[in-house]
Amino acid sequence: MIEARMSWRRVLHFGSTGGALVFALISLFNLACRTPAKPLPSRPTLIAHAGGGIEGGSYSNAREAFDLNYEMGHRYFEADLSWTSDGRLVLVHDWDERFSKWFLDADARPTLEQFQEMRMRNGLSQMSLADLYVWMLENEDVYVVTDVKEQNVTALRWIARSSGGLQERFIPQVYQLAEFGEARELGYRNIILTLYRIEELRERVFEFAMEHDLFAITMPPHSALDDSFAERLTTRGVFVYVHTINSLEKWNELRRRGVTGIYTDFIRPADIAE
C-alpha cells in the first residue's frame, strides 16, 4: 500500500499541470481506495490551526507542520485553501502577508506549477490539495476542517468531486447561513458555521443552530467573552469553538464562559490532559 501511495505521489507531481487528467486520476484513485466510512469521533477539544504551529511560527500549512502536530497527538486539522491563478487549490492562507512570510521569492499569485516549484522558508514543504489527499491517505485517523477565503462553495464542490471516500473526513467551514444548505447538497455530513463574516443578528444565528444539525459553531474570542452567547449555545447542545487560542489561561477563561473547544497553533492534547 505504501508503494502504491508513493507511486500516486509521483503521478500527481508529473501530471500536476494536466488539469482534467489529474482531476480524473484523483477521483479514480480515491474510488479504488474507498473504505467503509468510520464513525466520526466525538468532537475534539483542539483543532490544529493551519496544520499547527512549527518552529514558533503559525499559518504555514506546511507538510512538516501537519506531521509534527500529528505526532503531538492532534487528529483534527484546519487547512487554509487558496486558489492559484490557474484555478487550482493549494494550502496557503492568503497571497499577501502569510505568503510572503513563508515563501521565498513570493510575488504575485502563482499558477499551480509555479507554486510547486517555489521554496518555503526553513526547508518546509508546500502542499497542494492533491498532496493533502495523499497525507490523509497516509494518516487514516485524521479529519480536515477547511478554511477557504474565496469561492468557498466552489472549492467544496471541487473537493466533493475529486476526493472520493476522503470527503467524509472533510469538515467544511461555511461563512454564511445559505452556504450550509449548499454544503449539505454536496454531500458533507459535518459542517461548521463560522461567525466572523456573518451579518445576521445573533438571535437569528441561535435560531439557525437550533434548526440545523451543525457539527459546531466557531467564533472569535470577543464573541464568546462579550456576553452569554456561547453558553446559550452549549447549554442547548451546540459545540462551540473559538479561534485562535495559544494560552492555557485564555482557554480556561473561555471554557468558564461556555466554550467547548479551540483552534490552536501551539497547545497540544497533552497540555489540556494535564
C-alpha positions in Angstrom: 0.0 0.0 0.0 2.9 2.4 0.8 4.4 1.7 -2.6 1.1 2.4 -4.2 0.9 5.7 -2.4 4.4 6.7 -3.4 3.6 5.9 -7.0 0.5 8.0 -6.8 2.5 10.9 -5.4 4.8 10.7 -8.4 1.8 10.6 -10.7 0.4 13.7 -9.1 3.7 15.5 -9.4 4.2 14.5 -13.0 0.7 15.4 -14.1 0.1 18.5 -11.9 -0.4 20.8 -14.8 -2.6 18.3 -16.7 -5.8 19.8 -15.3 -8.7 17.5 -16.2 -6.4 14.4 -16.4 -5.1 14.8 -12.9 -8.7 15.6 -11.7 -9.8 12.3 -13.2 -6.9 10.4 -11.8 -7.5 11.7 -8.2 -11.2 10.6 -8.5 -10.4 7.2 -9.8 -7.6 6.6 -7.2 -9.8 7.6 -4.3 -12.7 5.5 -5.5 -10.4 2.5 -5.8 -9.1 3.0 -2.3 -12.5 3.8 -0.8 -13.2 2.0 2.5 -16.4 2.0 4.6 -16.9 5.2 6.5 -15.6 5.2 10.1 -17.9 6.7 12.7 -17.0 10.3 13.4 -15.2 10.5 16.8 -16.6 12.8 19.4 -15.8 16.5 18.7 -12.3 17.3 19.8 -11.3 20.0 22.2 -8.4 21.1 20.0 -8.2 21.7 16.2 -4.6 22.3 14.9 -4.8 25.7 13.2 -3.3 25.9 9.6 -1.7 22.5 10.2 -0.5 23.6 13.6 2.5 25.7 14.6 6.0 24.8 13.7 9.4 26.4 14.7 7.5 29.1 16.6 5.5 30.2 13.6 1.9 29.9 12.5 -0.1 29.8 9.3 2.5 27.7 7.4 0.1 24.9 6.2 3.3 23.0 5.5 3.6 19.2 5.3 6.1 19.2 8.2 3.7 21.2 10.4 0.9 18.6 9.8 3.4 15.8 10.5 4.7 17.4 13.7 1.3 18.1 15.2 0.1 14.7 14.3 3.0 13.3 16.3 1.9 15.5 19.2 -1.5 13.9 19.2 -3.7 16.1 17.0 -6.1 14.4 14.8 -8.2 17.3 13.6 -6.5 19.9 11.4 -7.7 23.1 9.9 -6.3 23.7 6.4 -6.3 27.0 4.6 -7.1 26.6 0.9 -6.5 29.3 -1.7 -6.9 29.4 -5.5 -3.9 29.6 -7.7 -4.0 31.9 -10.8 -5.0 28.9 -13.0 -7.8 27.8 -10.7 -6.3 25.1 -8.5 -6.5 24.7 -4.8 -3.3 24.8 -2.6 -2.7 25.2 1.1 -1.9 28.9 1.6 -3.7 31.2 4.0 -3.5 34.2 1.6 -1.4 35.6 -1.2 -0.2 38.6 0.7 1.2 38.7 4.2 1.3 34.9 5.0 2.5 34.1 1.5 5.4 36.4 1.9 6.1 35.2 5.4 6.5 31.6 4.4 7.7 31.6 0.8 11.0 32.7 -0.7 10.6 35.0 -3.8 6.8 35.4 -3.1 5.3 37.8 -5.5 2.0 37.6 -7.4 -0.5 34.7 -7.1 1.3 31.8 -8.9 0.0 29.0 -11.1 -0.1 25.6 -9.6 3.1 24.6 -11.4 4.9 27.8 -10.2 3.6 27.1 -6.7 5.0 23.6 -6.7 8.4 24.9 -7.8 8.7 27.6 -5.1 10.7 27.2 -2.0 9.4 27.6 1.5 11.5 29.1 4.3 13.3 26.8 6.7 13.2 24.0 4.2 9.5 23.4 4.7 7.3 21.7 2.0 4.3 23.3 0.5 1.1 21.3 -0.2 -1.4 21.3 -3.0 -4.9 19.8 -2.4 -3.6 16.6 -4.0 -0.8 16.5 -1.5 -3.3 16.9 1.3 -5.3 13.9 -0.1 -2.1 11.8 0.0 -1.3 12.9 3.5 -4.9 11.9 4.6 -4.5 8.5 3.0 -1.2 8.0 4.9 -2.9 9.1 8.2 -6.3 7.4 8.2 -7.5 8.8 11.5 -7.3 12.5 10.7 -10.1 14.9 9.8 -9.6 18.2 8.0 -11.5 21.4 8.6 -11.5 23.6 5.5 -10.9 27.4 5.6 -11.5 28.9 2.1 -11.5 32.7 1.8 -12.6 32.9 -1.8 -15.3 30.9 -3.7 -15.9 28.6 -0.7 -18.8 26.6 -2.2 -16.9 26.2 -5.5 -13.9 24.8 -3.5 -16.2 22.4 -1.6 -17.7 21.2 -4.9 -14.2 20.5 -6.2 -13.3 18.5 -3.1 -16.6 16.6 -3.2 -15.9 15.6 -6.9 -12.2 14.8 -6.6 -11.7 13.3 -3.1 -13.7 10.1 -3.3 -14.0 8.4 0.0 -12.0 11.1 1.7 -14.9 13.5 1.5 -16.3 12.0 4.7 -13.2 13.2 6.5 -13.6 16.8 5.4 -15.4 19.2 7.7 -16.2 22.3 5.8 -16.5 25.7 7.4 -19.3 27.9 6.0 -19.4 31.6 6.4 -23.0 32.4 5.5 -26.2 30.7 6.6 -27.1 30.0 3.0 -23.8 28.1 2.4 -24.9 25.4 4.9 -27.6 24.0 2.6 -25.3 24.2 -0.4 -22.6 22.2 1.5 -25.2 19.6 2.6 -26.3 19.2 -1.0 -22.7 18.4 -2.0 -22.7 15.5 0.5 -20.9 16.9 3.5 -22.3 15.5 6.8 -20.4 17.6 9.3 -20.4 21.3 8.8 -19.0 24.1 11.0 -20.7 27.5 10.9 -18.0 30.2 11.3 -19.3 33.6 12.5 -16.6 36.2 11.8 -18.3 37.1 8.4 -21.9 36.5 9.4 -24.1 39.6 9.1 -27.2 38.2 10.7 -28.0 39.1 14.3 -27.0 36.6 17.0 -30.6 35.7 17.7 -31.0 34.6 14.0 -27.8 32.6 14.3 -29.1 31.0 17.5 -32.4 30.0 15.8 -30.4 28.6 12.9 -28.3 26.5 15.2 -31.5 25.1 16.8 -33.0 24.3 13.4 -30.0 22.6 11.8 -27.6 19.8 12.8 -24.3 21.6 12.9 -21.0 20.0 13.8 -20.1 23.1 15.6 -20.1 26.9 15.6 -16.8 28.8 15.6 -16.4 32.4 16.7 -13.7 34.9 17.6 -12.8 35.3 21.3 -14.6 38.6 21.8 -17.9 37.0 20.6 -17.6 34.4 23.4 -16.5 36.8 26.1 -18.8 39.7 25.5 -22.0 38.1 26.7 -23.6 34.7 27.3 -23.9 33.7 23.6 -21.5 30.8 23.7 -23.0 29.5 26.9 -26.5 29.7 25.5 -25.4 27.6 22.6 -23.6 24.9 24.6 -26.5 24.5 27.1 -28.7 23.7 24.0 -26.2 21.1 22.8 -24.2 23.1 20.2 -20.5 22.6 20.3 -18.7 26.0 20.3 -15.1 26.6 19.1 -13.1 29.8 19.4 -10.1 30.7 17.2 -7.2 31.1 17.5 -6.0 30.4 21.2 -2.5 29.6 22.3 -2.7 30.3 26.0 -4.0 27.8 28.5 -5.1 30.6 30.8 -7.2 32.1 28.0 -8.6 28.6 27.2 -9.6 28.1 30.8 -11.3 31.5 30.8 -13.2 30.7 27.6 -14.2 27.3 29.0 -15.8 29.0 32.0 -17.8 31.1 29.6 -19.3 28.1 27.8 -16.7 27.4 25.1 -16.1 23.7 24.4 -13.1 23.8 22.1 -10.5 25.9 20.4 -8.4 26.2 17.3 -4.8 26.4 18.3 -1.2 26.7 16.9 0.7 25.5 20.0 -1.5 23.9 22.6 -1.1 20.1 22.5 -3.6 17.5 23.5 -1.2 16.5 26.3 -1.3 20.1 27.7 -5.0 20.0 28.3 -4.9 16.4 29.6 -2.5 17.6 32.3 
